[in-house]
Amino acid sequence: MTALPRNVPASTDLHDVLWLRSSHSTGANNCVETARPRSGPWAGLLAVRDSKAPARPALLFSPGSWAGFVATLR
């Protein structure tokens, strides 16, 4: 079994993704953005990046890991 990747060296390496921000985010560009890659080695994972530094790495989460993280925050 191959381990899932944990990050993308530069979130700009994720092509054809739509980065989304929370509806609770302000216009100050100080939040995180998420995207769901549909192809490549990252397909099926959730990517998370810093909106202030979009060219920096993006973290990758499995859907279950992300759901658990969000549930813990609530």
C-alpha positions as CSV (number, residue, x, y, z in Angstrom):
1,M,0.0,0.0,0.0
2,T,1.4,3.4,-1.0
3,A,1.2,6.2,1.6
4,L,-0.8,9.2,0.6
5,P,1.1,12.4,0.0
6,R,0.9,14.9,2.9
7,N,1.6,18.1,1.0
8,V,2.1,19.7,-2.4
9,P,5.4,21.6,-2.6
10,A,3.7,24.6,-4.1
11,S,-0.1,25.0,-4.2
12,T,0.3,26.4,-7.7
13,D,1.2,22.9,-8.8
14,L,-2.5,22.0,-8.4
15,H,-3.9,22.8,-11.8
16,D,-7.6,23.1,-12.6
17,V,-8.8,23.4,-9.0
18,L,-11.2,25.9,-7.5
19,W,-9.9,27.4,-4.3
20,L,-12.7,28.2,-1.8
21,R,-12.8,30.4,1.3
22,S,-15.1,30.2,4.2
23,S,-18.2,32.4,4.1
24,H,-17.0,33.7,7.5
25,S,-13.8,35.0,6.0
26,T,-13.2,38.7,5.8
27,G,-11.8,40.5,2.8
28,A,-8.4,41.0,4.6
29,N,-7.0,37.9,2.9
30,N,-6.1,36.3,6.2
31,C,-7.7,32.9,6.0
32,V,-7.2,29.4,4.6
33,E,-8.5,28.2,1.3
34,T,-9.5,24.7,0.4
35,A,-9.7,22.8,-2.9
36,R,-10.5,19.3,-4.1
37,P,-8.0,18.1,-6.8
38,R,-9.8,15.8,-9.3
39,S,-6.7,14.3,-11.1
40,G,-3.2,13.3,-10.5
41,P,-1.7,11.9,-7.3
42,W,-3.8,14.3,-5.2
43,A,-7.2,13.2,-6.6
44,G,-9.7,12.6,-3.8
45,L,-7.8,14.5,-1.2
46,L,-8.5,18.0,0.2
47,A,-5.8,20.6,-0.2
48,V,-5.5,23.5,2.2
49,R,-3.4,26.6,1.7
50,D,-2.7,30.0,3.3
51,S,-4.5,32.7,1.3
52,K,-1.7,35.2,2.0
53,A,0.9,32.9,0.4
54,P,-0.8,31.0,-2.4
55,A,2.5,29.8,-4.0
56,R,3.7,28.1,-0.8
57,P,2.9,24.5,0.0
58,A,-0.6,23.1,0.4
59,L,-1.4,20.5,3.1
60,L,-3.3,17.5,2.0
61,F,-6.0,15.7,4.0
62,S,-8.1,12.6,3.3
63,P,-11.8,13.3,3.5
64,G,-12.1,11.4,6.8
65,S,-9.2,13.3,8.4
66,W,-10.5,16.6,7.4
67,A,-14.0,15.8,8.7
68,G,-12.5,14.7,12.0
69,F,-10.5,17.9,12.2
70,V,-13.5,20.1,11.5
71,A,-15.6,18.2,14.0
72,T,-13.0,18.7,16.7
73,L,-13.0,22.4,16.0
74,R,-16.7,22.6,16.5
